Amino acid sequence: MPALVKALCFVGHTHIPGVIDQDGEFMSVEALGGRFELEEGSRAIVNVGSVGQPRDLDSRSGYVMLDGAAVTFRRVEYDVNAAMQDIMNESALPNANGERLLRGM
């Protein structure tokens, strides 16, 4: 069977950080120890997570740093309660979008 992943690709907006390897296997940030080592010709899909609506039970903003040899997953604290209140004050948005910030899901 040919490889499912043809190149190194970064994606977001899917809310769950991790890496899908060339054979289609998902590796969580925890399983990777927070870092994915790159080799020449690496083929993987790197999900960078979500700055605003994480879905991995961690309410902190998520992003990655690419240093050429590795992808490092990072998290940053922010005022989740203030963000939740801003969402709940916006009538065009469902309250659930704000409430789930506290749970990270």
N, CA, C and O atoms as CSV, one atom per row, in Angstrom:
chain,resi,resn,atom,element,x,y,z
A,1,MET,N,N,0.842,-1.175,0.000
A,1,MET,CA,C,0.000,0.000,0.000
A,1,MET,C,C,0.892,1.245,0.000
A,1,MET,O,O,1.851,1.301,0.770
A,2,PRO,N,N,0.603,2.244,-0.842
A,2,PRO,CA,C,1.410,3.463,-0.852
A,2,PRO,C,C,1.208,4.258,0.435
A,2,PRO,O,O,0.192,4.113,1.115
A,3,ALA,N,N,2.167,5.082,0.752
A,3,ALA,CA,C,2.081,5.912,1.954
A,3,ALA,C,C,0.868,6.830,1.860
A,3,ALA,O,O,0.553,7.342,0.786
A,4,LEU,N,N,0.195,7.034,2.976
A,4,LEU,CA,C,-0.980,7.902,3.014
A,4,LEU,C,C,-0.606,9.373,3.026
A,4,LEU,O,O,-1.375,10.210,2.554
A,5,VAL,N,N,0.551,9.697,3.554
A,5,VAL,CA,C,1.003,11.079,3.659
A,5,VAL,C,C,2.177,11.265,2.698
A,5,VAL,O,O,3.169,10.540,2.774
A,6,LYS,N,N,2.060,12.227,1.805
A,6,LYS,CA,C,3.038,12.399,0.730
A,6,LYS,C,C,4.127,13.427,1.036
A,6,LYS,O,O,5.167,13.427,0.377
A,7,ALA,N,N,3.910,14.309,2.027
A,7,ALA,CA,C,4.865,15.380,2.321
A,7,ALA,C,C,4.695,15.817,3.771
A,7,ALA,O,O,3.861,15.272,4.493
A,8,LEU,N,N,5.468,16.780,4.187
A,8,LEU,CA,C,5.312,17.384,5.501
A,8,LEU,C,C,4.280,18.497,5.358
A,8,LEU,O,O,4.432,19.385,4.520
A,9,CYS,N,N,3.244,18.448,6.166
A,9,CYS,CA,C,2.137,19.390,6.058
A,9,CYS,C,C,1.734,19.849,7.462
A,9,CYS,O,O,1.686,19.048,8.395
A,10,PHE,N,N,1.450,21.129,7.598
A,10,PHE,CA,C,0.976,21.686,8.863
A,10,PHE,C,C,-0.483,22.085,8.694
A,10,PHE,O,O,-0.841,22.740,7.715
A,11,VAL,N,N,-1.325,21.694,9.645
A,11,VAL,CA,C,-2.742,22.035,9.608
A,11,VAL,C,C,-3.172,22.579,10.960
A,11,VAL,O,O,-2.530,22.341,11.983
A,12,GLY,N,N,-4.255,23.302,10.937
A,12,GLY,CA,C,-4.839,23.814,12.164
A,12,GLY,C,C,-6.348,23.715,12.063
A,12,GLY,O,O,-6.882,23.109,11.134
A,13,HIS,N,N,-7.012,24.298,12.999
A,13,HIS,CA,C,-8.466,24.386,13.043
A,13,HIS,C,C,-9.136,23.041,13.295
A,13,HIS,O,O,-10.364,22.956,13.257
A,14,THR,N,N,-8.383,22.017,13.544
A,14,THR,CA,C,-8.988,20.744,13.902
A,14,THR,C,C,-8.909,20.509,15.405
A,14,THR,O,O,-9.450,19.526,15.912
A,15,HIS,N,N,-8.247,21.396,16.105
A,15,HIS,CA,C,-8.329,21.530,17.563
A,15,HIS,C,C,-7.619,20.476,18.403
A,15,HIS,O,O,-7.527,20.643,19.619
A,16,ILE,N,N,-7.122,19.413,17.816
A,16,ILE,CA,C,-6.441,18.383,18.603
A,16,ILE,C,C,-5.007,18.260,18.107
A,16,ILE,O,O,-4.771,17.694,17.039
A,17,PRO,N,N,-4.039,18.786,18.871
A,17,PRO,CA,C,-2.653,18.762,18.409
A,17,PRO,C,C,-2.072,17.351,18.385
A,17,PRO,O,O,-2.444,16.491,19.183
A,18,GLY,N,N,-1.162,17.141,17.462
A,18,GLY,CA,C,-0.489,15.856,17.346
A,18,GLY,C,C,0.059,15.688,15.941
A,18,GLY,O,O,0.076,16.633,15.153
A,19,VAL,N,N,0.500,14.491,15.635
A,19,VAL,CA,C,1.110,14.202,14.338
A,19,VAL,C,C,0.501,12.923,13.781
A,19,VAL,O,O,0.322,11.936,14.494
A,20,ILE,N,N,0.186,12.962,12.490
A,20,ILE,CA,C,-0.210,11.759,11.765
A,20,ILE,C,C,0.988,11.372,10.903
A,20,ILE,O,O,1.428,12.151,10.058
A,21,ASP,N,N,1.509,10.177,11.117
A,21,ASP,CA,C,2.706,9.763,10.385
A,21,ASP,C,C,2.362,9.312,8.969
A,21,ASP,O,O,1.197,9.312,8.572
A,22,GLN,N,N,3.373,8.933,8.225
A,22,GLN,CA,C,3.190,8.590,6.810
A,22,GLN,C,C,2.301,7.367,6.594
A,22,GLN,O,O,1.825,7.135,5.483
A,23,ASP,N,N,2.078,6.593,7.641
A,23,ASP,CA,C,1.207,5.423,7.532
A,23,ASP,C,C,-0.195,5.677,8.071
A,23,ASP,O,O,-1.014,4.762,8.149
A,24,GLY,N,N,-0.467,6.934,8.446
A,24,GLY,CA,C,-1.791,7.292,8.923
A,24,GLY,C,C,-2.016,7.094,10.401
A,24,GLY,O,O,-3.152,7.188,10.866
A,25,GLU,N,N,-0.968,6.822,11.156
A,25,GLU,CA,C,-1.090,6.629,12.607
A,25,GLU,C,C,-1.003,7.979,13.318
A,25,GLU,O,O,-0.094,8.765,13.054
A,26,PHE,N,N,-1.962,8.249,14.231
A,26,PHE,CA,C,-1.953,9.484,15.008
A,26,PHE,C,C,-1.108,9.314,16.253
A,26,PHE,O,O,-1.216,8.308,16.954
A,27,MET,N,N,-0.255,10.311,16.532
A,27,MET,CA,C,0.559,10.338,17.745
A,27,MET,C,C,0.216,11.612,18.508
A,27,MET,O,O,0.344,12.713,17.974
A,28,SER,N,N,-0.213,11.465,19.741
A,28,SER,CA,C,-0.562,12.627,20.557
A,28,SER,C,C,0.699,13.380,20.976
A,28,SER,O,O,1.808,12.852,20.898
A,29,VAL,N,N,0.509,14.615,21.418
A,29,VAL,CA,C,1.629,15.419,21.915
A,29,VAL,C,C,2.298,14.705,23.093
A,29,VAL,O,O,3.523,14.706,23.217
A,30,GLU,N,N,1.489,14.104,23.943
A,30,GLU,CA,C,2.029,13.390,25.102
A,30,GLU,C,C,2.887,12.204,24.658
A,30,GLU,O,O,3.971,11.980,25.197
A,31,ALA,N,N,2.400,11.452,23.681
A,31,ALA,CA,C,3.159,10.301,23.183
A,31,ALA,C,C,4.475,10.736,22.543
A,31,ALA,O,O,5.458,9.996,22.566
A,32,LEU,N,N,4.488,11.940,21.973
A,32,LEU,CA,C,5.702,12.465,21.334
A,32,LEU,C,C,6.634,13.148,22.327
A,32,LEU,O,O,7.742,13.541,21.962
A,33,GLY,N,N,6.208,13.293,23.555
A,33,GLY,CA,C,7.010,14.032,24.528
A,33,GLY,C,C,7.097,15.512,24.180
A,33,GLY,O,O,8.053,16.192,24.554
A,34,GLY,N,N,6.084,16.008,23.456
A,34,GLY,CA,C,6.029,17.431,23.116
A,34,GLY,C,C,6.892,17.849,21.938
A,34,GLY,O,O,6.976,19.034,21.618
A,35,ARG,N,N,7.536,16.878,21.289
A,35,ARG,CA,C,8.476,17.216,20.209
A,35,ARG,C,C,8.467,16.134,19.135
A,35,ARG,O,O,8.487,14.942,19.440
A,36,PHE,N,N,8.436,16.568,17.867
A,36,PHE,CA,C,8.473,15.644,16.744
A,36,PHE,C,C,9.741,15.922,15.954
A,36,PHE,O,O,9.901,16.988,15.361
A,37,GLU,N,N,10.637,14.946,15.957
A,37,GLU,CA,C,11.919,15.099,15.261
A,37,GLU,C,C,11.734,14.912,13.759
A,37,GLU,O,O,11.079,13.966,13.322
A,38,LEU,N,N,12.303,15.803,12.985
A,38,LEU,CA,C,12.222,15.725,11.524
A,38,LEU,C,C,13.494,15.119,10.962
A,38,LEU,O,O,14.597,15.391,11.437
A,39,GLU,N,N,13.320,14.305,9.956
A,39,GLU,CA,C,14.443,13.732,9.231
A,39,GLU,C,C,14.333,14.180,7.787
A,39,GLU,O,O,13.272,14.638,7.363
A,40,GLU,N,N,15.391,14.059,7.036
A,40,GLU,CA,C,15.364,14.402,5.611
A,40,GLU,C,C,14.206,13.664,4.941
A,40,GLU,O,O,14.088,12.445,5.061
A,41,GLY,N,N,13.360,14.402,4.239
A,41,GLY,CA,C,12.230,13.794,3.542
A,41,GLY,C,C,11.077,13.394,4.439
A,41,GLY,O,O,10.239,12.584,4.042
A,42,SER,N,N,11.017,13.952,5.655
A,42,SER,CA,C,9.926,13.614,6.571
A,42,SER,C,C,8.573,13.810,5.913
A,42,SER,O,O,8.335,14.792,5.210
A,43,ARG,N,N,7.696,12.851,6.158
A,43,ARG,CA,C,6.333,12.924,5.666
A,43,ARG,C,C,5.406,12.747,6.859
A,43,ARG,O,O,5.392,11.698,7.503
A,44,ALA,N,N,4.633,13.787,7.140
A,44,ALA,CA,C,3.715,13.737,8.270
A,44,ALA,C,C,2.750,14.909,8.174
A,44,ALA,O,O,3.028,15.916,7.523
A,45,ILE,N,N,1.617,14.756,8.833
A,45,ILE,CA,C,0.681,15.859,8.998
A,45,ILE,C,C,0.794,16.306,10.444
A,45,ILE,O,O,0.520,15.535,11.364
A,46,VAL,N,N,1.199,17.556,10.642
A,46,VAL,CA,C,1.365,18.115,11.983
A,46,VAL,C,C,0.158,18.996,12.273
A,46,VAL,O,O,-0.035,20.029,11.633
A,47,ASN,N,N,-0.648,18.581,13.239
A,47,ASN,CA,C,-1.778,19.394,13.658
A,47,ASN,C,C,-1.279,20.302,14.776
A,47,ASN,O,O,-0.915,19.828,15.853
A,48,VAL,N,N,-1.262,21.587,14.521
A,48,VAL,CA,C,-0.677,22.540,15.459
A,48,VAL,C,C,-1.574,22.815,16.653
A,48,VAL,O,O,-1.143,23.463,17.606
A,49,GLY,N,N,-2.812,22.336,16.623
A,49,GLY,CA,C,-3.733,22.561,17.726
A,49,GLY,C,C,-4.600,23.768,17.475
A,49,GLY,O,O,-4.961,24.047,16.332
A,50,SER,N,N,-4.939,24.488,18.526
A,50,SER,CA,C,-5.856,25.611,18.407
A,50,SER,C,C,-5.488,26.703,19.389
A,50,SER,O,O,-5.287,26.454,20.578
A,51,VAL,N,N,-5.404,27.908,18.875
A,51,VAL,CA,C,-5.138,29.047,19.747
A,51,VAL,C,C,-6.383,29.383,20.556
A,51,VAL,O,O,-6.269,29.797,21.710
A,52,GLY,N,N,-7.575,29.215,19.976
A,52,GLY,CA,C,-8.770,29.695,20.643
A,52,GLY,C,C,-9.792,28.676,21.074
A,52,GLY,O,O,-10.606,28.986,21.944
A,53,GLN,N,N,-9.802,27.498,20.530
A,53,GLN,CA,C,-10.815,26.508,20.903
A,53,GLN,C,C,-10.189,25.108,20.976
A,53,GLN,O,O,-10.559,24.234,20.192
A,54,PRO,N,N,-9.253,24.881,21.901
A,54,PRO,CA,C,-8.640,23.558,21.986
A,54,PRO,C,C,-9.677,22.491,22.354
A,54,PRO,O,O,-10.664,22.777,23.031
A,55,ARG,N,N,-9.438,21.267,21.899
A,55,ARG,CA,C,-10.358,20.154,22.170
A,55,ARG,C,C,-9.608,18.956,22.754
A,55,ARG,O,O,-9.996,17.808,22.539
A,56,ASP,N,N,-8.548,19.228,23.484
A,56,ASP,CA,C,-7.756,18.132,24.046
A,56,ASP,C,C,-7.701,18.188,25.568
A,56,ASP,O,O,-6.757,17.700,26.189
A,57,LEU,N,N,-8.728,18.791,26.155
A,57,LEU,CA,C,-8.872,18.913,27.616
A,57,LEU,C,C,-7.821,19.827,28.242
A,57,LEU,O,O,-7.592,19.763,29.450
A,58,ASP,N,N,-7.186,20.668,27.444
A,58,ASP,CA,C,-6.205,21.646,27.930
A,58,ASP,C,C,-6.667,23.006,27.411
A,58,ASP,O,O,-6.624,23.254,26.206
A,59,SER,N,N,-7.102,23.877,28.298
A,59,SER,CA,C,-7.699,25.149,27.881
A,59,SER,C,C,-6.677,26.179,27.404
A,59,SER,O,O,-7.064,27.230,26.894
A,60,ARG,N,N,-5.392,25.903,27.556
A,60,ARG,CA,C,-4.383,26.866,27.111
A,60,ARG,C,C,-4.311,26.922,25.585
A,60,ARG,O,O,-4.633,25.949,24.903
A,61,SER,N,N,-3.889,28.065,25.062
A,61,SER,CA,C,-3.688,28.194,23.622
A,61,SER,C,C,-2.560,27.274,23.180
A,61,SER,O,O,-1.576,27.092,23.898
A,62,GLY,N,N,-2.709,26.697,22.000
A,62,GLY,CA,C,-1.690,25.792,21.481
A,62,GLY,C,C,-1.109,26.275,20.169
A,62,GLY,O,O,-1.803,26.873,19.346
A,63,TYR,N,N,0.166,26.009,19.987
A,63,TYR,CA,C,0.850,26.321,18.734
A,63,TYR,C,C,2.105,25.475,18.648
A,63,TYR,O,O,2.433,24.755,19.592
A,64,VAL,N,N,2.818,25.553,17.519
A,64,VAL,CA,C,4.080,24.833,17.377
A,64,VAL,C,C,5.188,25.788,16.972
A,64,VAL,O,O,4.946,26.870,16.438
A,65,MET,N,N,6.402,25.358,17.242
A,65,MET,CA,C,7.611,26.052,16.784
A,65,MET,C,C,8.352,25.069,15.894
A,65,MET,O,O,8.582,23.920,16.270
A,66,LEU,N,N,8.726,25.541,14.703
A,66,LEU,CA,C,9.514,24.728,13.777
A,66,LEU,C,C,10.907,25.317,13.746
A,66,LEU,O,O,11.089,26.475,13.372
A,67,ASP,N,N,11.912,24.509,14.145
A,67,ASP,CA,C,13.283,25.030,14.165
A,67,ASP,C,C,14.143,24.426,13.059
A,67,ASP,O,O,15.358,24.619,13.046
A,68,GLY,N,N,13.532,23.706,12.146
A,68,GLY,CA,C,14.270,23.095,11.039
A,68,GLY,C,C,14.565,21.630,11.274
A,68,GLY,O,O,14.551,20.837,10.333
A,69,ALA,N,N,14.829,21.260,12.508
A,69,ALA,CA,C,15.139,19.867,12.826
A,69,ALA,C,C,14.022,19.195,13.608
A,69,ALA,O,O,13.997,17.970,13.732
A,70,ALA,N,N,13.098,19.992,14.137
A,70,ALA,CA,C,12.032,19.424,14.956
A,70,ALA,C,C,10.862,20.399,15.053
A,70,ALA,O,O,10.996,21.604,14.843
A,71,VAL,N,N,9.719,19.822,15.378
A,71,VAL,CA,C,8.518,20.588,15.681
A,71,VAL,C,C,8.296,20.464,17.180
A,71,VAL,O,O,8.201,19.356,17.708
A,72,THR,N,N,8.215,21.584,17.857
A,72,THR,CA,C,7.979,21.582,19.296
A,72,THR,C,C,6.592,22.144,19.576
A,72,THR,O,O,6.256,23.241,19.132
A,73,PHE,N,N,5.800,21.396,20.306
A,73,PHE,CA,C,4.451,21.826,20.663
A,73,PHE,C,C,4.519,22.698,21.905
A,73,PHE,O,O,5.199,22.359,22.873
A,74,ARG,N,N,3.804,23.833,21.874
A,74,ARG,CA,C,3.814,24.786,22.987
A,74,ARG,C,C,2.396,25.088,23.439
A,74,ARG,O,O,1.442,24.967,22.669
A,75,ARG,N,N,2.273,25.482,24.701
A,75,ARG,CA,C,1.004,25.937,25.268
A,75,ARG,C,C,1.255,27.241,26.005
A,75,ARG,O,O,2.328,27.453,26.570
A,76,VAL,N,N,0.242,28.123,25.993
A,76,VAL,CA,C,0.348,29.435,26.618
A,76,VAL,C,C,-0.921,29.719,27.423
A,76,VAL,O,O,-2.034,29.539,26.928
A,77,GLU,N,N,-0.746,30.157,28.650
A,77,GLU,CA,C,-1.877,30.569,29.479
A,77,GLU,C,C,-2.457,31.868,28.949
A,77,GLU,O,O,-1.724,32.711,28.432
A,78,TYR,N,N,-3.746,32.033,29.072
A,78,TYR,CA,C,-4.413,33.299,28.767
A,78,TYR,C,C,-5.642,33.403,29.655
A,78,TYR,O,O,-6.007,32.438,30.327
A,79,ASP,N,N,-6.277,34.557,29.664
A,79,ASP,CA,C,-7.434,34.777,30.519
A,79,ASP,C,C,-8.653,34.093,29.904
A,79,ASP,O,O,-9.417,34.711,29.163
A,80,VAL,N,N,-8.822,32.835,30.215
A,80,VAL,CA,C,-9.908,32.031,29.660
A,80,VAL,C,C,-11.262,32.588,30.083
A,80,VAL,O,O,-12.198,32.621,29.285
A,81,ASN,N,N,-11.368,33.023,31.325
A,81,ASN,CA,C,-12.651,33.548,31.806
A,81,ASN,C,C,-13.071,34.795,31.041
A,81,ASN,O,O,-14.248,34.956,30.720
A,82,ALA,N,N,-12.122,35.680,30.744
A,82,ALA,CA,C,-12.447,36.884,29.978
A,82,ALA,C,C,-12.859,36.527,28.554
A,82,ALA,O,O,-13.801,37.110,28.017
A,83,ALA,N,N,-12.161,35.573,27.940
A,83,ALA,CA,C,-12.517,35.134,26.588
A,83,ALA,C,C,-13.899,34.499,26.582
A,83,ALA,O,O,-14.695,34.741,25.674
A,84,MET,N,N,-14.183,33.690,27.592
A,84,MET,CA,C,-15.492,33.058,27.697
A,84,MET,C,C,-16.585,34.120,27.821
A,84,MET,O,O,-17.620,34.025,27.160
A,85,GLN,N,N,-16.365,35.107,28.646
A,85,GLN,CA,C,-17.360,36.162,28.844
A,85,GLN,C,C,-17.580,36.951,27.557
A,85,GLN,O,O,-18.719,37.287,27.231
A,86,ASP,N,N,-16.514,37.250,26.823
A,86,ASP,CA,C,-16.656,37.961,25.543
A,86,ASP,C,C,-17.522,37.165,24.568
A,86,ASP,O,O,-18.370,37.731,23.878
A,87,ILE,N,N,-17.307,35.868,24.515
A,87,ILE,CA,C,-18.105,35.013,23.626
A,87,ILE,C,C,-19.560,35.003,24.076
A,87,ILE,O,O,-20.467,35.115,23.251
A,88,MET,N,N,-19.783,34.870,25.368
A,88,MET,CA,C,-21.145,34.792,25.884
A,88,MET,C,C,-21.889,36.121,25.738
A,88,MET,O,O,-23.118,36.141,25.680
A,89,ASN,N,N,-21.154,37.216,25.679
A,89,ASN,CA,C,-21.778,38.525,25.490
A,89,ASN,C,C,-22.147,38.793,24.034
A,89,ASN,O,O,-22.878,39.740,23.742
A,90,GLU,N,N,-21.651,37.973,23.135
A,90,GLU,CA,C,-21.935,38.139,21.699
A,90,GLU,C,C,-23.149,37.290,21.336
A,90,GLU,O,O,-23.071,36.062,21.318
A,91,SER,N,N,-24.264,37.945,21.049
A,91,SER,CA,C,-25.521,37.218,20.815
A,91,SER,C,C,-25.466,36.309,19.583
A,91,SER,O,O,-26.240,35.355,19.495
A,92,ALA,N,N,-24.586,36.580,18.650
A,92,ALA,CA,C,-24.494,35.751,17.438
A,92,ALA,C,C,-23.786,34.423,17.686
A,92,ALA,O,O,-23.821,33.535,16.834
A,93,LEU,N,N,-23.142,34.281,18.850
A,93,LEU,CA,C,-22.409,33.052,19.164
A,93,LEU,C,C,-23.132,32.256,20.241
A,93,LEU,O,O,-23.680,32.840,21.176
A,94,PRO,N,N,-23.140,30.931,20.125
A,94,PRO,CA,C,-23.752,30.119,21.175
A,94,PRO,C,C,-22.902,30.147,22.458
A,94,PRO,O,O,-21.672,30.152,22.400
A,95,ASN,N,N,-23.575,30.166,23.600
A,95,ASN,CA,C,-22.866,30.163,24.887
A,95,ASN,C,C,-21.927,28.971,25.019
A,95,ASN,O,O,-20.900,29.061,25.692
A,96,ALA,N,N,-22.271,27.858,24.386
A,96,ALA,CA,C,-21.442,26.653,24.475
A,96,ALA,C,C,-20.024,26.915,23.971
A,96,ALA,O,O,-19.075,26.309,24.468
A,97,ASN,N,N,-19.865,27.810,22.990
A,97,ASN,CA,C,-18.519,28.126,22.493
A,97,ASN,C,C,-17.655,28.731,23.587
A,97,ASN,O,O,-16.450,28.486,23.633
A,98,GLY,N,N,-18.251,29.509,24.459
A,98,GLY,CA,C,-17.509,30.090,25.573
A,98,GLY,C,C,-17.304,29.108,26.707
A,98,GLY,O,O,-16.214,29.017,27.270
A,99,GLU,N,N,-18.355,28.371,27.040
A,99,GLU,CA,C,-18.286,27.432,28.161
A,99,GLU,C,C,-17.231,26.350,27.947
A,99,GLU,O,O,-16.559,25.946,28.896
A,100,ARG,N,N,-17.082,25.882,26.720
A,100,ARG,CA,C,-16.126,24.805,26.486
A,100,ARG,C,C,-14.676,25.255,26.564
A,100,ARG,O,O,-13.772,24.422,26.629
A,101,LEU,N,N,-14.442,26.562,26.557
A,101,LEU,CA,C,-13.065,27.050,26.738
A,101,LEU,C,C,-12.514,26.592,28.088
A,101,LEU,O,O,-11.341,26.236,28.201
A,102,LEU,N,N,-13.368,26.607,29.102
A,102,LEU,CA,C,-12.929,26.207,30.449
A,102,LEU,C,C,-12.528,24.739,30.507
A,102,LEU,O,O,-11.627,24.367,31.259
A,103,ARG,N,N,-13.193,23.909,29.717
A,103,ARG,CA,C,-12.930,22.470,29.721
A,103,ARG,C,C,-11.882,22.054,28.697
A,103,ARG,O,O,-11.306,20.971,28.793
A,104,GLY,N,N,-11.635,22.924,27.712
A,104,GLY,CA,C,-10.695,22.551,26.644
A,104,GLY,C,C,-11.239,21.441,25.775
A,104,GLY,O,O,-10.488,20.602,25.278
A,105,MET,N,N,-12.551,21.438,25.593
A,105,MET,CA,C,-13.156,20.428,24.717
A,105,MET,C,C,-14.381,20.929,24.030
A,105,MET,O,O,-15.001,20.196,23.261
